[in-house]
Amino acid sequence: MKHRKVILSLRVADALIKQGFQVIEIRPSTKVRGNAAFIFELTPGFSKALENIHQKL
């Protein structure tokens, strides 16, 4: 089973994509109606990149 991370923020998802992380799947958000949930695979460096993005926002 692959480890995954769901990102609900388009801004955060875009920043991760620009850093080379690939979206596995996009689904409708179950938390916020009308929004998307971006699903990324947890790869080496993903958590650190996500932490850096959150510090900049």
mmCIF file of the N, C-alpha and C atoms, coordinates in Angstrom:
data_MODEL
# 
_entry.id   MODEL 
# 
loop_
_atom_site.group_PDB 
_atom_site.id 
_atom_site.type_symbol 
_atom_site.label_atom_id 
_atom_site.label_alt_id 
_atom_site.label_comp_id 
_atom_site.label_asym_id 
_atom_site.label_entity_id 
_atom_site.label_seq_id 
_atom_site.pdbx_PDB_ins_code 
_atom_site.Cartn_x 
_atom_site.Cartn_y 
_atom_site.Cartn_z 
_atom_site.occupancy 
_atom_site.B_iso_or_equiv 
_atom_site.pdbx_formal_charge 
_atom_site.auth_seq_id 
_atom_site.auth_comp_id 
_atom_site.auth_asym_id 
_atom_site.auth_atom_id 
_atom_site.pdbx_PDB_model_num 
ATOM 1   N N  . MET A 1 1  ? 0.836   -1.190 0.000  1.00 0.00 ? 1  MET A N  1 
ATOM 2   C CA . MET A 1 1  ? 0.000   0.000  0.000  1.00 0.00 ? 1  MET A CA 1 
ATOM 3   C C  . MET A 1 1  ? 0.877   1.248  0.000  1.00 0.00 ? 1  MET A C  1 
ATOM 4   N N  . LYS A 1 2  ? 0.560   2.148  -0.877 1.00 0.00 ? 2  LYS A N  1 
ATOM 5   C CA . LYS A 1 2  ? 1.330   3.378  -0.968 1.00 0.00 ? 2  LYS A CA 1 
ATOM 6   C C  . LYS A 1 2  ? 0.832   4.379  0.062  1.00 0.00 ? 2  LYS A C  1 
ATOM 7   N N  . HIS A 1 3  ? 1.756   5.151  0.572  1.00 0.00 ? 3  HIS A N  1 
ATOM 8   C CA . HIS A 1 3  ? 1.397   6.211  1.505  1.00 0.00 ? 3  HIS A CA 1 
ATOM 9   C C  . HIS A 1 3  ? 1.085   7.456  0.697  1.00 0.00 ? 3  HIS A C  1 
ATOM 10  N N  . ARG A 1 4  ? -0.010  8.092  1.051  1.00 0.00 ? 4  ARG A N  1 
ATOM 11  C CA . ARG A 1 4  ? -0.470  9.242  0.286  1.00 0.00 ? 4  ARG A CA 1 
ATOM 12  C C  . ARG A 1 4  ? -0.784  10.413 1.201  1.00 0.00 ? 4  ARG A C  1 
ATOM 13  N N  . LYS A 1 5  ? -0.819  11.592 0.609  1.00 0.00 ? 5  LYS A N  1 
ATOM 14  C CA . LYS A 1 5  ? -1.162  12.808 1.335  1.00 0.00 ? 5  LYS A CA 1 
ATOM 15  C C  . LYS A 1 5  ? -2.185  13.569 0.507  1.00 0.00 ? 5  LYS A C  1 
ATOM 16  N N  . VAL A 1 6  ? -3.269  13.970 1.155  1.00 0.00 ? 6  VAL A N  1 
ATOM 17  C CA . VAL A 1 6  ? -4.313  14.738 0.489  1.00 0.00 ? 6  VAL A CA 1 
ATOM 18  C C  . VAL A 1 6  ? -4.086  16.215 0.783  1.00 0.00 ? 6  VAL A C  1 
ATOM 19  N N  . ILE A 1 7  ? -4.051  17.011 -0.271 1.00 0.00 ? 7  ILE A N  1 
ATOM 20  C CA . ILE A 1 7  ? -3.874  18.456 -0.161 1.00 0.00 ? 7  ILE A CA 1 
ATOM 21  C C  . ILE A 1 7  ? -5.158  19.110 -0.653 1.00 0.00 ? 7  ILE A C  1 
ATOM 22  N N  . LEU A 1 8  ? -5.733  19.976 0.165  1.00 0.00 ? 8  LEU A N  1 
ATOM 23  C CA . LEU A 1 8  ? -6.982  20.638 -0.202 1.00 0.00 ? 8  LEU A CA 1 
ATOM 24  C C  . LEU A 1 8  ? -6.762  22.036 -0.774 1.00 0.00 ? 8  LEU A C  1 
ATOM 25  N N  . SER A 1 9  ? -5.587  22.584 -0.589 1.00 0.00 ? 9  SER A N  1 
ATOM 26  C CA . SER A 1 9  ? -5.284  23.936 -1.047 1.00 0.00 ? 9  SER A CA 1 
ATOM 27  C C  . SER A 1 9  ? -4.697  23.906 -2.460 1.00 0.00 ? 9  SER A C  1 
ATOM 28  N N  . LEU A 1 10 ? -5.339  24.630 -3.369 1.00 0.00 ? 10 LEU A N  1 
ATOM 29  C CA . LEU A 1 10 ? -4.828  24.727 -4.736 1.00 0.00 ? 10 LEU A CA 1 
ATOM 30  C C  . LEU A 1 10 ? -3.450  25.380 -4.749 1.00 0.00 ? 10 LEU A C  1 
ATOM 31  N N  . ARG A 1 11 ? -3.257  26.379 -3.911 1.00 0.00 ? 11 ARG A N  1 
ATOM 32  C CA . ARG A 1 11 ? -1.972  27.091 -3.851 1.00 0.00 ? 11 ARG A CA 1 
ATOM 33  C C  . ARG A 1 11 ? -0.843  26.151 -3.409 1.00 0.00 ? 11 ARG A C  1 
ATOM 34  N N  . VAL A 1 12 ? -1.105  25.338 -2.402 1.00 0.00 ? 12 VAL A N  1 
ATOM 35  C CA . VAL A 1 12 ? -0.097  24.391 -1.913 1.00 0.00 ? 12 VAL A CA 1 
ATOM 36  C C  . VAL A 1 12 ? 0.147   23.304 -2.957 1.00 0.00 ? 12 VAL A C  1 
ATOM 37  N N  . ALA A 1 13 ? -0.916  22.787 -3.548 1.00 0.00 ? 13 ALA A N  1 
ATOM 38  C CA . ALA A 1 13 ? -0.770  21.757 -4.581 1.00 0.00 ? 13 ALA A CA 1 
ATOM 39  C C  . ALA A 1 13 ? 0.053   22.287 -5.751 1.00 0.00 ? 13 ALA A C  1 
ATOM 40  N N  . ASP A 1 14 ? -0.215  23.515 -6.162 1.00 0.00 ? 14 ASP A N  1 
ATOM 41  C CA . ASP A 1 14 ? 0.526   24.124 -7.270 1.00 0.00 ? 14 ASP A CA 1 
ATOM 42  C C  . ASP A 1 14 ? 2.012   24.251 -6.929 1.00 0.00 ? 14 ASP A C  1 
ATOM 43  N N  . ALA A 1 15 ? 2.307   24.670 -5.707 1.00 0.00 ? 15 ALA A N  1 
ATOM 44  C CA . ALA A 1 15 ? 3.707   24.806 -5.284 1.00 0.00 ? 15 ALA A CA 1 
ATOM 45  C C  . ALA A 1 15 ? 4.410   23.449 -5.287 1.00 0.00 ? 15 ALA A C  1 
ATOM 46  N N  . LEU A 1 16 ? 3.720   22.413 -4.842 1.00 0.00 ? 16 LEU A N  1 
ATOM 47  C CA . LEU A 1 16 ? 4.310   21.070 -4.842 1.00 0.00 ? 16 LEU A CA 1 
ATOM 48  C C  . LEU A 1 16 ? 4.559   20.578 -6.266 1.00 0.00 ? 16 LEU A C  1 
ATOM 49  N N  . ILE A 1 17 ? 3.611   20.830 -7.152 1.00 0.00 ? 17 ILE A N  1 
ATOM 50  C CA . ILE A 1 17 ? 3.767   20.426 -8.551 1.00 0.00 ? 17 ILE A CA 1 
ATOM 51  C C  . ILE A 1 17 ? 4.959   21.144 -9.177 1.00 0.00 ? 17 ILE A C  1 
ATOM 52  N N  . LYS A 1 18 ? 5.108   22.426 -8.884 1.00 0.00 ? 18 LYS A N  1 
ATOM 53  C CA . LYS A 1 18 ? 6.235   23.195 -9.422 1.00 0.00 ? 18 LYS A CA 1 
ATOM 54  C C  . LYS A 1 18 ? 7.576   22.684 -8.909 1.00 0.00 ? 18 LYS A C  1 
ATOM 55  N N  . GLN A 1 19 ? 7.562   22.019 -7.748 1.00 0.00 ? 19 GLN A N  1 
ATOM 56  C CA . GLN A 1 19 ? 8.791   21.443 -7.199 1.00 0.00 ? 19 GLN A CA 1 
ATOM 57  C C  . GLN A 1 19 ? 9.030   20.022 -7.706 1.00 0.00 ? 19 GLN A C  1 
ATOM 58  N N  . GLY A 1 20 ? 8.144   19.539 -8.578 1.00 0.00 ? 20 GLY A N  1 
ATOM 59  C CA . GLY A 1 20 ? 8.367   18.245 -9.209 1.00 0.00 ? 20 GLY A CA 1 
ATOM 60  C C  . GLY A 1 20 ? 7.591   17.080 -8.622 1.00 0.00 ? 20 GLY A C  1 
ATOM 61  N N  . PHE A 1 21 ? 6.751   17.333 -7.638 1.00 0.00 ? 21 PHE A N  1 
ATOM 62  C CA . PHE A 1 21 ? 5.938   16.260 -7.071 1.00 0.00 ? 21 PHE A CA 1 
ATOM 63  C C  . PHE A 1 21 ? 4.716   16.050 -7.957 1.00 0.00 ? 21 PHE A C  1 
ATOM 64  N N  . GLN A 1 22 ? 4.361   14.792 -8.179 1.00 0.00 ? 22 GLN A N  1 
ATOM 65  C CA . GLN A 1 22 ? 3.278   14.478 -9.101 1.00 0.00 ? 22 GLN A CA 1 
ATOM 66  C C  . GLN A 1 22 ? 1.984   14.167 -8.363 1.00 0.00 ? 22 GLN A C  1 
ATOM 67  N N  . VAL A 1 23 ? 0.907   14.683 -8.921 1.00 0.00 ? 23 VAL A N  1 
ATOM 68  C CA . VAL A 1 23 ? -0.425  14.390 -8.398 1.00 0.00 ? 23 VAL A CA 1 
ATOM 69  C C  . VAL A 1 23 ? -0.810  12.995 -8.874 1.00 0.00 ? 23 VAL A C  1 
ATOM 70  N N  . ILE A 1 24 ? -1.216  12.143 -7.948 1.00 0.00 ? 24 ILE A N  1 
ATOM 71  C CA . ILE A 1 24 ? -1.658  10.794 -8.299 1.00 0.00 ? 24 ILE A CA 1 
ATOM 72  C C  . ILE A 1 24 ? -3.098  10.831 -8.790 1.00 0.00 ? 24 ILE A C  1 
ATOM 73  N N  . GLU A 1 25 ? -3.894  11.649 -8.107 1.00 0.00 ? 25 GLU A N  1 
ATOM 74  C CA . GLU A 1 25 ? -5.328  11.667 -8.397 1.00 0.00 ? 25 GLU A CA 1 
ATOM 75  C C  . GLU A 1 25 ? -5.923  12.985 -7.914 1.00 0.00 ? 25 GLU A C  1 
ATOM 76  N N  . ILE A 1 26 ? -6.963  13.415 -8.579 1.00 0.00 ? 26 ILE A N  1 
ATOM 77  C CA . ILE A 1 26 ? -7.729  14.580 -8.138 1.00 0.00 ? 26 ILE A CA 1 
ATOM 78  C C  . ILE A 1 26 ? -9.167  14.121 -7.961 1.00 0.00 ? 26 ILE A C  1 
ATOM 79  N N  . ARG A 1 27 ? -9.706  14.392 -6.779 1.00 0.00 ? 27 ARG A N  1 
ATOM 80  C CA . ARG A 1 27 ? -11.080 13.989 -6.466 1.00 0.00 ? 27 ARG A CA 1 
ATOM 81  C C  . ARG A 1 27 ? -11.836 15.184 -5.901 1.00 0.00 ? 27 ARG A C  1 
ATOM 82  N N  . PRO A 1 28 ? -13.146 15.122 -5.935 1.00 0.00 ? 28 PRO A N  1 
ATOM 83  C CA . PRO A 1 28 ? -13.915 16.162 -5.245 1.00 0.00 ? 28 PRO A CA 1 
ATOM 84  C C  . PRO A 1 28 ? -13.642 16.082 -3.744 1.00 0.00 ? 28 PRO A C  1 
ATOM 85  N N  . SER A 1 29 ? -13.501 17.217 -3.116 1.00 0.00 ? 29 SER A N  1 
ATOM 86  C CA . SER A 1 29 ? -13.255 17.256 -1.679 1.00 0.00 ? 29 SER A CA 1 
ATOM 87  C C  . SER A 1 29 ? -14.494 16.795 -0.925 1.00 0.00 ? 29 SER A C  1 
ATOM 88  N N  . THR A 1 30 ? -14.279 15.978 0.087  1.00 0.00 ? 30 THR A N  1 
ATOM 89  C CA . THR A 1 30 ? -15.392 15.566 0.940  1.00 0.00 ? 30 THR A CA 1 
ATOM 90  C C  . THR A 1 30 ? -15.563 16.529 2.110  1.00 0.00 ? 30 THR A C  1 
ATOM 91  N N  . LYS A 1 31 ? -14.592 17.421 2.298  1.00 0.00 ? 31 LYS A N  1 
ATOM 92  C CA . LYS A 1 31 ? -14.661 18.387 3.399  1.00 0.00 ? 31 LYS A CA 1 
ATOM 93  C C  . LYS A 1 31 ? -15.256 19.719 2.967  1.00 0.00 ? 31 LYS A C  1 
ATOM 94  N N  . VAL A 1 32 ? -14.904 20.156 1.761  1.00 0.00 ? 32 VAL A N  1 
ATOM 95  C CA . VAL A 1 32 ? -15.380 21.450 1.279  1.00 0.00 ? 32 VAL A CA 1 
ATOM 96  C C  . VAL A 1 32 ? -16.083 21.237 -0.059 1.00 0.00 ? 32 VAL A C  1 
ATOM 97  N N  . ARG A 1 33 ? -17.380 21.353 -0.057 1.00 0.00 ? 33 ARG A N  1 
ATOM 98  C CA . ARG A 1 33 ? -18.164 21.122 -1.270 1.00 0.00 ? 33 ARG A CA 1 
ATOM 99  C C  . ARG A 1 33 ? -17.735 22.093 -2.374 1.00 0.00 ? 33 ARG A C  1 
ATOM 100 N N  . GLY A 1 34 ? -17.524 21.553 -3.566 1.00 0.00 ? 34 GLY A N  1 
ATOM 101 C CA . GLY A 1 34 ? -17.133 22.368 -4.706 1.00 0.00 ? 34 GLY A CA 1 
ATOM 102 C C  . GLY A 1 34 ? -15.628 22.514 -4.887 1.00 0.00 ? 34 GLY A C  1 
ATOM 103 N N  . ASN A 1 35 ? -14.847 22.044 -3.933 1.00 0.00 ? 35 ASN A N  1 
ATOM 104 C CA . ASN A 1 35 ? -13.388 22.116 -4.039 1.00 0.00 ? 35 ASN A CA 1 
ATOM 105 C C  . ASN A 1 35 ? -12.822 20.759 -4.438 1.00 0.00 ? 35 ASN A C  1 
ATOM 106 N N  . ALA A 1 36 ? -11.561 20.773 -4.817 1.00 0.00 ? 36 ALA A N  1 
ATOM 107 C CA . ALA A 1 36 ? -10.882 19.542 -5.212 1.00 0.00 ? 36 ALA A CA 1 
ATOM 108 C C  . ALA A 1 36 ? -9.909  19.109 -4.121 1.00 0.00 ? 36 ALA A C  1 
ATOM 109 N N  . ALA A 1 37 ? -9.653  17.818 -4.084 1.00 0.00 ? 37 ALA A N  1 
ATOM 110 C CA . ALA A 1 37 ? -8.640  17.244 -3.201 1.00 0.00 ? 37 ALA A CA 1 
ATOM 111 C C  . ALA A 1 37 ? -7.549  16.668 -4.098 1.00 0.00 ? 37 ALA A C  1 
ATOM 112 N N  . PHE A 1 38 ? -6.327  17.131 -3.907 1.00 0.00 ? 38 PHE A N  1 
ATOM 113 C CA . PHE A 1 38 ? -5.186  16.689 -4.706 1.00 0.00 ? 38 PHE A CA 1 
ATOM 114 C C  . PHE A 1 38 ? -4.444  15.626 -3.908 1.00 0.00 ? 38 PHE A C  1 
ATOM 115 N N  . ILE A 1 39 ? -4.278  14.459 -4.490 1.00 0.00 ? 39 ILE A N  1 
ATOM 116 C CA . ILE A 1 39 ? -3.654  13.342 -3.784 1.00 0.00 ? 39 ILE A CA 1 
ATOM 117 C C  . ILE A 1 39 ? -2.247  13.132 -4.331 1.00 0.00 ? 39 ILE A C  1 
ATOM 118 N N  . PHE A 1 40 ? -1.276  13.231 -3.425 1.00 0.00 ? 40 PHE A N  1 
ATOM 119 C CA . PHE A 1 40 ? 0.134   13.055 -3.759 1.00 0.00 ? 40 PHE A CA 1 
ATOM 120 C C  . PHE A 1 40 ? 0.655   11.802 -3.075 1.00 0.00 ? 40 PHE A C  1 
ATOM 121 N N  . GLU A 1 41 ? 1.632   11.155 -3.693 1.00 0.00 ? 41 GLU A N  1 
ATOM 122 C CA . GLU A 1 41 ? 2.317   10.043 -3.043 1.00 0.00 ? 41 GLU A CA 1 
ATOM 123 C C  . GLU A 1 41 ? 3.392   10.621 -2.129 1.00 0.00 ? 41 GLU A C  1 
ATOM 124 N N  . LEU A 1 42 ? 3.494   10.065 -0.932 1.00 0.00 ? 42 LEU A N  1 
ATOM 125 C CA . LEU A 1 42 ? 4.534   10.516 -0.002 1.00 0.00 ? 42 LEU A CA 1 
ATOM 126 C C  . LEU A 1 42 ? 5.870   9.933  -0.448 1.00 0.00 ? 42 LEU A C  1 
ATOM 127 N N  . THR A 1 43 ? 6.662   10.755 -1.076 1.00 0.00 ? 43 THR A N  1 
ATOM 128 C CA . THR A 1 43 ? 7.977   10.355 -1.561 1.00 0.00 ? 43 THR A CA 1 
ATOM 129 C C  . THR A 1 43 ? 9.040   11.010 -0.695 1.00 0.00 ? 43 THR A C  1 
ATOM 130 N N  . PRO A 1 44 ? 10.294  10.570 -0.818 1.00 0.00 ? 44 PRO A N  1 
ATOM 131 C CA . PRO A 1 44 ? 11.348  11.231 -0.044 1.00 0.00 ? 44 PRO A CA 1 
ATOM 132 C C  . PRO A 1 44 ? 11.373  12.731 -0.355 1.00 0.00 ? 44 PRO A C  1 
ATOM 133 N N  . GLY A 1 45 ? 11.413  13.524 0.659  1.00 0.00 ? 45 GLY A N  1 
ATOM 134 C CA . GLY A 1 45 ? 11.472  14.967 0.493  1.00 0.00 ? 45 GLY A CA 1 
ATOM 135 C C  . GLY A 1 45 ? 10.116  15.656 0.476  1.00 0.00 ? 45 GLY A C  1 
ATOM 136 N N  . PHE A 1 46 ? 9.037   14.890 0.364  1.00 0.00 ? 46 PHE A N  1 
ATOM 137 C CA . PHE A 1 46 ? 7.710   15.503 0.277  1.00 0.00 ? 46 PHE A CA 1 
ATOM 138 C C  . PHE A 1 46 ? 7.364   16.271 1.549  1.00 0.00 ? 46 PHE A C  1 
ATOM 139 N N  . SER A 1 47 ? 7.567   15.646 2.690  1.00 0.00 ? 47 SER A N  1 
ATOM 140 C CA . SER A 1 47 ? 7.208   16.284 3.965  1.00 0.00 ? 47 SER A CA 1 
ATOM 141 C C  . SER A 1 47 ? 7.995   17.568 4.187  1.00 0.00 ? 47 SER A C  1 
ATOM 142 N N  . LYS A 1 48 ? 9.271   17.555 3.846  1.00 0.00 ? 48 LYS A N  1 
ATOM 143 C CA . LYS A 1 48 ? 10.109  18.751 4.005  1.00 0.00 ? 48 LYS A CA 1 
ATOM 144 C C  . LYS A 1 48 ? 9.646   19.856 3.058  1.00 0.00 ? 48 LYS A C  1 
ATOM 145 N N  . ALA A 1 49 ? 9.327   19.492 1.821  1.00 0.00 ? 49 ALA A N  1 
ATOM 146 C CA . ALA A 1 49 ? 8.846   20.478 0.856  1.00 0.00 ? 49 ALA A CA 1 
ATOM 147 C C  . ALA A 1 49 ? 7.525   21.087 1.327  1.00 0.00 ? 49 ALA A C  1 
ATOM 148 N N  . LEU A 1 50 ? 6.643   20.257 1.853  1.00 0.00 ? 50 LEU A N  1 
ATOM 149 C CA . LEU A 1 50 ? 5.355   20.735 2.350  1.00 0.00 ? 50 LEU A CA 1 
ATOM 150 C C  . LEU A 1 50 ? 5.553   21.675 3.539  1.00 0.00 ? 50 LEU A C  1 
ATOM 151 N N  . GLU A 1 51 ? 6.468   21.327 4.414  1.00 0.00 ? 51 GLU A N  1 
ATOM 152 C CA . GLU A 1 51 ? 6.779   22.178 5.565  1.00 0.00 ? 51 GLU A CA 1 
ATOM 153 C C  . GLU A 1 51 ? 7.307   23.543 5.104  1.00 0.00 ? 51 GLU A C  1 
ATOM 154 N N  . ASN A 1 52 ? 8.191   23.542 4.115  1.00 0.00 ? 52 ASN A N  1 
ATOM 155 C CA . ASN A 1 52 ? 8.742   24.797 3.586  1.00 0.00 ? 52 ASN A CA 1 
ATOM 156 C C  . ASN A 1 52 ? 7.657   25.658 2.949  1.00 0.00 ? 52 ASN A C  1 
ATOM 157 N N  . ILE A 1 53 ? 6.741   25.035 2.238  1.00 0.00 ? 53 ILE A N  1 
ATOM 158 C CA . ILE A 1 53 ? 5.649   25.770 1.597  1.00 0.00 ? 53 ILE A CA 1 
ATOM 159 C C  . ILE A 1 53 ? 4.762   26.411 2.662  1.00 0.00 ? 53 ILE A C  1 
ATOM 160 N N  . HIS A 1 54 ? 4.439   25.667 3.706  1.00 0.00 ? 54 HIS A N  1 
ATOM 161 C CA . HIS A 1 54 ? 3.584   26.202 4.771  1.00 0.00 ? 54 HIS A CA 1 
ATOM 162 C C  . HIS A 1 54 ? 4.256   27.364 5.499  1.00 0.00 ? 54 HIS A C  1 
ATOM 163 N N  . GLN A 1 55 ? 5.570   27.333 5.627  1.00 0.00 ? 55 GLN A N  1 
ATOM 164 C CA . GLN A 1 55 ? 6.279   28.431 6.282  1.00 0.00 ? 55 GLN A CA 1 
ATOM 165 C C  . GLN A 1 55 ? 6.220   29.707 5.448  1.00 0.00 ? 55 GLN A C  1 
ATOM 166 N N  . LYS A 1 56 ? 6.174   29.560 4.130  1.00 0.00 ? 56 LYS A N  1 
ATOM 167 C CA . LYS A 1 56 ? 6.144   30.723 3.233  1.00 0.00 ? 56 LYS A CA 1 
ATOM 168 C C  . LYS A 1 56 ? 4.753   31.341 3.139  1.00 0.00 ? 56 LYS A C  1 
ATOM 169 N N  . LEU A 1 57 ? 3.724   30.559 3.419  1.00 0.00 ? 57 LEU A N  1 
ATOM 170 C CA . LEU A 1 57 ? 2.350   31.070 3.291  1.00 0.00 ? 57 LEU A CA 1 
ATOM 171 C C  . LEU A 1 57 ? 1.935   31.823 4.500  1.00 0.00 ? 57 LEU A C  1 
# 
